[in-house]
Amino acid sequence: MPLLRIHLDSDRTTARRVLQLHQAGRTHHESREAARAQVWRQGHTPAGDPVFVGITNGRRNVQLLYDVEVYSGTAG
């Protein structure tokens, strides 16, 4: 299945919190659900849960990065 990379705008505090949760083996549910919603908005159907892969290292615009498996084809 294709993998879609999702970029979610964030602030530094939230990004640090999401990263800390990930390193502790936990999930930041709000950002994971936002990533899932972004997949739907882009016209794809998620085939699994979004997987947190990191944060960008921007000075101003920090983003959370998620990979989401999607079904081939469009949302239905």
The first five atom37 places (N, CA, C, CB, O) and aatype in JSON, in Angstrom:
{
  "aatype": [12, 14, 10, 10, 1, 9, 8, 10, 3, 15, 3, 1, 16, 16, 0, 1, 1, 19, 10, 5, 10, 8, 5, 0, 7, 1, 16, 8, 8, 6, 15, 1, 6, 0, 0, 1, 0, 5, 19, 17, 1, 5, 7, 8, 16, 14, 0, 7, 3, 14, 19, 13, 19, 7, 9, 16, 2, 7, 1, 1, 2, 19, 5, 10, 10, 18, 3, 19, 6, 19, 18, 15, 7, 16, 0, 7],
  "atom_mask": [
    [1, 1, 1, 1, 1],
    [1, 1, 1, 1, 1],
    [1, 1, 1, 1, 1],
    [1, 1, 1, 1, 1],
    [1, 1, 1, 1, 1],
    [1, 1, 1, 1, 1],
    [1, 1, 1, 1, 1],
    [1, 1, 1, 1, 1],
    [1, 1, 1, 1, 1],
    [1, 1, 1, 1, 1],
    [1, 1, 1, 1, 1],
    [1, 1, 1, 1, 1],
    [1, 1, 1, 1, 1],
    [1, 1, 1, 1, 1],
    [1, 1, 1, 1, 1],
    [1, 1, 1, 1, 1],
    [1, 1, 1, 1, 1],
    [1, 1, 1, 1, 1],
    [1, 1, 1, 1, 1],
    [1, 1, 1, 1, 1],
    [1, 1, 1, 1, 1],
    [1, 1, 1, 1, 1],
    [1, 1, 1, 1, 1],
    [1, 1, 1, 1, 1],
    [1, 1, 1, 0, 1],
    [1, 1, 1, 1, 1],
    [1, 1, 1, 1, 1],
    [1, 1, 1, 1, 1],
    [1, 1, 1, 1, 1],
    [1, 1, 1, 1, 1],
    [1, 1, 1, 1, 1],
    [1, 1, 1, 1, 1],
    [1, 1, 1, 1, 1],
    [1, 1, 1, 1, 1],
    [1, 1, 1, 1, 1],
    [1, 1, 1, 1, 1],
    [1, 1, 1, 1, 1],
    [1, 1, 1, 1, 1],
    [1, 1, 1, 1, 1],
    [1, 1, 1, 1, 1],
    [1, 1, 1, 1, 1],
    [1, 1, 1, 1, 1],
    [1, 1, 1, 0, 1],
    [1, 1, 1, 1, 1],
    [1, 1, 1, 1, 1],
    [1, 1, 1, 1, 1],
    [1, 1, 1, 1, 1],
    [1, 1, 1, 0, 1],
    [1, 1, 1, 1, 1],
    [1, 1, 1, 1, 1],
    [1, 1, 1, 1, 1],
    [1, 1, 1, 1, 1],
    [1, 1, 1, 1, 1],
    [1, 1, 1, 0, 1],
    [1, 1, 1, 1, 1],
    [1, 1, 1, 1, 1],
    [1, 1, 1, 1, 1],
    [1, 1, 1, 0, 1],
    [1, 1, 1, 1, 1],
    [1, 1, 1, 1, 1],
    [1, 1, 1, 1, 1],
    [1, 1, 1, 1, 1],
    [1, 1, 1, 1, 1],
    [1, 1, 1, 1, 1],
    [1, 1, 1, 1, 1],
    [1, 1, 1, 1, 1],
    [1, 1, 1, 1, 1],
    [1, 1, 1, 1, 1],
    [1, 1, 1, 1, 1],
    [1, 1, 1, 1, 1],
    [1, 1, 1, 1, 1],
    [1, 1, 1, 1, 1],
    [1, 1, 1, 0, 1],
    [1, 1, 1, 1, 1],
    [1, 1, 1, 1, 1],
    [1, 1, 1, 0, 1]
  ],
  "atom_positions": [
    [[0.84, -1.18, 0.0], [0.0, 0.0, 0.0], [0.88, 1.24, 0.0], [-0.95, 0.0, 1.21], [1.95, 1.27, 0.61]],
    [[0.42, 2.27, -0.69], [1.18, 3.52, -0.72], [1.25, 4.18, 0.66], [0.56, 4.49, -1.73], [0.35, 4.02, 1.49]],
    [[2.32, 4.9, 0.87], [2.53, 5.62, 2.11], [2.45, 7.11, 1.82], [3.89, 5.24, 2.76], [3.08, 7.59, 0.88]],
    [[1.69, 7.82, 2.62], [1.52, 9.26, 2.44], [2.17, 9.97, 3.62], [0.0, 9.64, 2.32], [1.89, 9.65, 4.78]],
    [[3.04, 10.95, 3.34], [3.68, 11.74, 4.4], [2.81, 12.96, 4.67], [5.14, 12.16, 4.0], [2.51, 13.73, 3.76]],
    [[2.42, 13.12, 5.91], [1.57, 14.23, 6.33], [2.41, 15.21, 7.16], [0.34, 13.72, 7.14], [3.14, 14.8, 8.06]],
    [[2.3, 16.5, 6.85], [2.97, 17.57, 7.58], [1.91, 18.39, 8.3], [3.84, 18.48, 6.61], [1.02, 18.96, 7.66]],
    [[1.99, 18.44, 9.6], [1.04, 19.21, 10.4], [1.75, 20.39, 11.04], [0.36, 18.33, 11.48], [2.75, 20.2, 11.74]],
    [[1.26, 21.59, 10.83], [1.83, 22.76, 11.48], [1.68, 22.63, 12.99], [1.16, 24.06, 10.98], [0.67, 22.14, 13.48]],
    [[2.7, 23.07, 13.71], [2.69, 22.96, 15.16], [3.5, 24.11, 15.75], [3.25, 21.58, 15.61], [4.18, 24.85, 15.04]],
    [[3.42, 24.24, 17.05], [4.31, 25.16, 17.75], [5.4, 24.31, 18.42], [3.52, 26.03, 18.82], [5.28, 23.09, 18.53]],
    [[6.46, 24.97, 18.84], [7.61, 24.24, 19.41], [7.24, 23.45, 20.66], [8.74, 25.22, 19.74], [7.72, 22.33, 20.84]],
    [[6.41, 24.0, 21.51], [6.04, 23.33, 22.75], [5.28, 22.04, 22.47], [5.19, 24.25, 23.63], [5.59, 21.0, 23.04]],
    [[4.3, 22.12, 21.59], [3.53, 20.92, 21.24], [4.41, 19.9, 20.54], [2.35, 21.29, 20.34], [4.32, 18.7, 20.82]],
    [[5.27, 20.35, 19.64], [6.15, 19.44, 18.92], [7.06, 18.69, 19.9], [7.0, 20.2, 17.89], [7.26, 17.48, 19.77]],
    [[7.61, 19.41, 20.87], [8.46, 18.76, 21.88], [7.67, 17.74, 22.68], [9.07, 19.81, 22.82], [8.16, 16.65, 22.98]],
    [[6.44, 18.09, 23.01], [5.58, 17.17, 23.79], [5.27, 15.91, 22.99], [4.25, 17.88, 24.19], [5.35, 14.8, 23.52]],
    [[4.93, 16.06, 21.72], [4.64, 14.91, 20.87], [5.87, 14.02, 20.75], [4.16, 15.36, 19.47], [5.77, 12.79, 20.82]],
    [[7.03, 14.62, 20.57], [8.28, 13.86, 20.46], [8.57, 13.11, 21.76], [9.45, 14.79, 20.11], [8.97, 11.95, 21.73]],
    [[8.39, 13.76, 22.9], [8.62, 13.11, 24.19], [7.67, 11.93, 24.4], [8.45, 14.12, 25.33], [8.08, 10.87, 24.88]],
    [[6.42, 12.12, 24.03], [5.45, 11.02, 24.15], [5.87, 9.85, 23.26], [4.03, 11.5, 23.77], [5.82, 8.7, 23.68]],
    [[6.27, 10.15, 22.03], [6.7, 9.1, 21.11], [7.9, 8.33, 21.67], [7.05, 9.71, 19.73], [7.93, 7.1, 21.62]],
    [[8.87, 9.06, 22.21], [10.06, 8.42, 22.76], [9.72, 7.56, 23.98], [11.09, 9.47, 23.14], [10.45, 6.62, 24.29]],
    [[8.64, 7.89, 24.67], [8.19, 7.11, 25.82], [7.26, 5.97, 25.41], [7.49, 8.02, 26.82], [6.74, 5.25, 26.26]],
    [[7.04, 5.8, 24.1], [6.18, 4.72, 23.62], [4.7, 5.04, 23.71], [0.0, 0.0, 0.0], [3.87, 4.13, 23.68]],
    [[4.37, 6.31, 23.81], [2.97, 6.73, 23.92], [2.57, 7.52, 22.69], [2.75, 7.57, 25.2], [3.39, 7.79, 21.82]],
    [[1.29, 7.88, 22.63], [0.74, 8.55, 21.45], [0.13, 9.88, 21.82], [-0.3, 7.66, 20.77], [-0.53, 10.01, 22.86]],
    [[0.34, 10.88, 20.98], [-0.35, 12.17, 21.11], [-1.6, 12.06, 20.23], [0.58, 13.41, 20.68], [-1.54, 12.24, 19.02]],
    [[-2.72, 11.76, 20.85], [-3.94, 11.42, 20.12], [-4.46, 12.56, 19.25], [-5.01, 11.01, 21.08], [-4.94, 12.32, 18.14]],
    [[-4.36, 13.8, 19.74], [-4.89, 14.92, 18.96], [-4.17, 15.07, 17.63], [-4.79, 16.21, 19.76], [-4.82, 15.26, 16.6]],
    [[-2.85, 15.0, 17.64], [-2.12, 15.17, 16.38], [-2.29, 13.95, 15.47], [-0.62, 15.42, 16.65], [-2.32, 14.08, 14.25]],
    [[-2.4, 12.77, 16.06], [-2.63, 11.57, 15.24], [-3.97, 11.67, 14.52], [-2.58, 10.28, 16.11], [-4.08, 11.32, 13.34]],
    [[-4.99, 12.14, 15.22], [-6.31, 12.29, 14.59], [-6.29, 13.42, 13.55], [-7.38, 12.57, 15.65], [-6.97, 13.33, 12.53]],
    [[-5.51, 14.46, 13.81], [-5.38, 15.54, 12.82], [-4.7, 15.02, 11.55], [-4.57, 16.73, 13.41], [-5.06, 15.41, 10.45]],
    [[-3.72, 14.14, 11.71], [-3.05, 13.54, 10.55], [-4.04, 12.68, 9.75], [-1.83, 12.68, 11.0], [-4.06, 12.71, 8.52]],
    [[-4.85, 11.92, 10.46], [-5.86, 11.07, 9.79], [-6.86, 11.95, 9.02], [-6.62, 10.19, 10.83], [-7.23, 11.62, 7.89]],
    [[-7.29, 13.05, 9.63], [-8.22, 13.96, 8.97], [-7.59, 14.59, 7.73], [-8.68, 15.06, 9.94], [-8.27, 14.79, 6.72]],
    [[-6.3, 14.9, 7.81], [-5.6, 15.48, 6.66], [-5.56, 14.49, 5.5], [-4.17, 15.89, 7.05], [-5.68, 14.9, 4.34]],
    [[-5.4, 13.22, 5.79], [-5.41, 12.19, 4.74], [-6.75, 12.22, 4.01], [-5.15, 10.78, 5.33], [-6.8, 12.2, 2.78]],
    [[-7.83, 12.27, 4.77], [-9.17, 12.31, 4.16], [-9.34, 13.58, 3.32], [-10.26, 12.25, 5.25], [-9.88, 13.53, 2.22]],
    [[-8.86, 14.73, 3.85], [-8.98, 15.99, 3.1], [-8.2, 15.94, 1.79], [-8.48, 17.16, 3.96], [-8.58, 16.6, 0.82]],
    [[-7.14, 15.17, 1.75], [-6.35, 15.04, 0.53], [-6.95, 14.03, -0.45], [-4.93, 14.64, 0.87], [-6.39, 13.78, -1.51]],
    [[-8.09, 13.45, -0.08], [-8.8, 12.56, -0.99], [-8.36, 11.11, -0.94], [0.0, 0.0, 0.0], [-8.59, 10.36, -1.9]],
    [[-7.74, 10.69, 0.15], [-7.3, 9.31, 0.3], [-8.01, 8.65, 1.46], [-5.78, 9.25, 0.5], [-8.53, 9.32, 2.35]],
    [[-8.04, 7.33, 1.45], [-8.63, 6.57, 2.53], [-7.51, 5.93, 3.35], [-9.61, 5.49, 1.99], [-6.73, 5.16, 2.8]],
    [[-7.42, 6.25, 4.63], [-6.37, 5.65, 5.46], [-6.55, 4.14, 5.57], [-6.37, 6.29, 6.86], [-7.67, 3.65, 5.73]],
    [[-5.44, 3.41, 5.48], [-5.48, 1.96, 5.61], [-4.98, 1.52, 6.98], [-4.64, 1.3, 4.51], [-5.0, 0.33, 7.3]],
    [[-4.53, 2.47, 7.78], [-4.03, 2.16, 9.11], [-3.87, 3.44, 9.91], [0.0, 0.0, 0.0], [-4.19, 4.53, 9.44]],
    [[-3.37, 3.28, 11.12], [-3.17, 4.44, 11.98], [-1.96, 5.25, 11.51], [-2.98, 4.0, 13.43], [-0.98, 4.68, 11.04]],
    [[-2.03, 6.57, 11.63], [-0.87, 7.4, 11.34], [0.29, 7.04, 12.28], [-1.21, 8.9, 11.47], [0.08, 6.76, 13.46]],
    [[1.5, 7.04, 11.73], [2.7, 6.72, 12.49], [3.57, 7.97, 12.58], [3.49, 5.52, 11.84], [3.99, 8.51, 11.55]],
    [[3.84, 8.41, 13.79], [4.68, 9.59, 13.99], [6.11, 9.25, 13.58], [4.62, 10.07, 15.47], [6.66, 8.24, 14.01]],
    [[6.71, 10.12, 12.75], [8.07, 9.86, 12.3], [9.04, 10.97, 12.69], [8.09, 9.67, 10.79], [10.25, 10.81, 12.52]],
    [[8.55, 12.1, 13.21], [9.46, 13.13, 13.65], [8.88, 14.52, 13.52], [0.0, 0.0, 0.0], [7.7, 14.71, 13.24]],
    [[9.77, 15.5, 13.72], [9.4, 16.9, 13.59], [10.42, 17.58, 12.69], [9.32, 17.61, 14.99], [11.57, 17.13, 12.58]],
    [[9.99, 18.65, 12.04], [10.92, 19.42, 11.23], [11.77, 20.29, 12.15], [10.17, 20.28, 10.17], [11.42, 20.51, 13.31]],
    [[12.87, 20.76, 11.63], [13.8, 21.54, 12.43], [13.77, 23.01, 12.01], [15.21, 20.98, 12.3], [14.81, 23.68, 11.99]],
    [[12.59, 23.5, 11.69], [12.47, 24.88, 11.26], [12.6, 25.86, 12.42], [0.0, 0.0, 0.0], [12.21, 25.55, 13.55]],
    [[13.15, 27.03, 12.13], [13.27, 28.04, 13.19], [11.92, 28.65, 13.53], [14.25, 29.14, 12.76], [11.64, 28.91, 14.7]],
    [[11.1, 28.86, 12.55], [9.79, 29.48, 12.8], [8.66, 28.46, 12.66], [9.55, 30.64, 11.83], [7.86, 28.3, 13.58]],
    [[8.61, 27.8, 11.54], [7.51, 26.89, 11.25], [7.91, 25.45, 11.55], [7.07, 27.03, 9.79], [8.58, 24.8, 10.75]],
    [[7.48, 24.96, 12.7], [7.74, 23.58, 13.09], [6.56, 22.75, 12.61], [7.96, 23.44, 14.64], [5.41, 23.17, 12.71]],
    [[6.86, 21.56, 12.09], [5.79, 20.66, 11.65], [5.99, 19.28, 12.24], [5.74, 20.59, 10.12], [7.12, 18.81, 12.43]],
    [[4.87, 18.63, 12.53], [4.88, 17.23, 12.94], [4.78, 16.4, 11.67], [3.71, 16.9, 13.94], [4.03, 16.74, 10.76]],
    [[5.53, 15.31, 11.6], [5.52, 14.45, 10.42], [4.92, 13.1, 10.77], [6.95, 14.27, 9.86], [5.32, 12.45, 11.74]],
    [[3.95, 12.69, 9.98], [3.31, 11.4, 10.15], [3.31, 10.67, 8.8], [1.86, 11.55, 10.7], [3.14, 11.29, 7.75]],
    [[3.51, 9.36, 8.84], [3.33, 8.51, 7.67], [2.04, 7.74, 7.85], [4.56, 7.54, 7.46], [1.76, 7.2, 8.92]],
    [[1.25, 7.69, 6.78], [-0.04, 7.0, 6.84], [-0.16, 6.11, 5.61], [-1.23, 8.01, 6.92], [-0.03, 6.57, 4.48]],
    [[-0.4, 4.83, 5.85], [-0.68, 3.93, 4.72], [-2.07, 4.27, 4.2], [-0.58, 2.41, 5.14], [-3.01, 4.47, 4.98]],
    [[-2.21, 4.33, 2.89], [-3.5, 4.64, 2.28], [-3.83, 3.57, 1.24], [-3.5, 6.05, 1.63], [-2.94, 2.94, 0.68]],
    [[-5.1, 3.38, 1.01], [-5.53, 2.46, -0.02], [-5.26, 3.09, -1.39], [-7.02, 2.1, 0.14], [-5.38, 4.3, -1.55]],
    [[-4.92, 2.27, -2.34], [-4.76, 2.76, -3.71], [-6.12, 3.22, -4.2], [-4.16, 1.67, -4.65], [-7.11, 2.51, -4.02]],
    [[-6.18, 4.38, -4.82], [-7.46, 4.92, -5.28], [-7.85, 6.11, -4.42], [0.0, 0.0, 0.0], [-7.02, 6.63, -3.67]],
    [[-9.08, 6.53, -4.54], [-9.54, 7.73, -3.85], [-10.48, 7.4, -2.73], [-10.21, 8.68, -4.81], [-10.94, 6.26, -2.6]],
    [[-10.76, 8.39, -1.91], [-11.7, 8.22, -0.8], [-13.09, 7.94, -1.36], [-11.73, 9.48, 0.13], [-13.45, 8.43, -2.43]],
    [[-13.82, 7.17, -0.66], [-15.13, 6.83, -1.15], [-16.1, 6.95, -0.11], [0.0, 0.0, 0.0], [-17.28, 6.7, -0.34]]
  ]
}
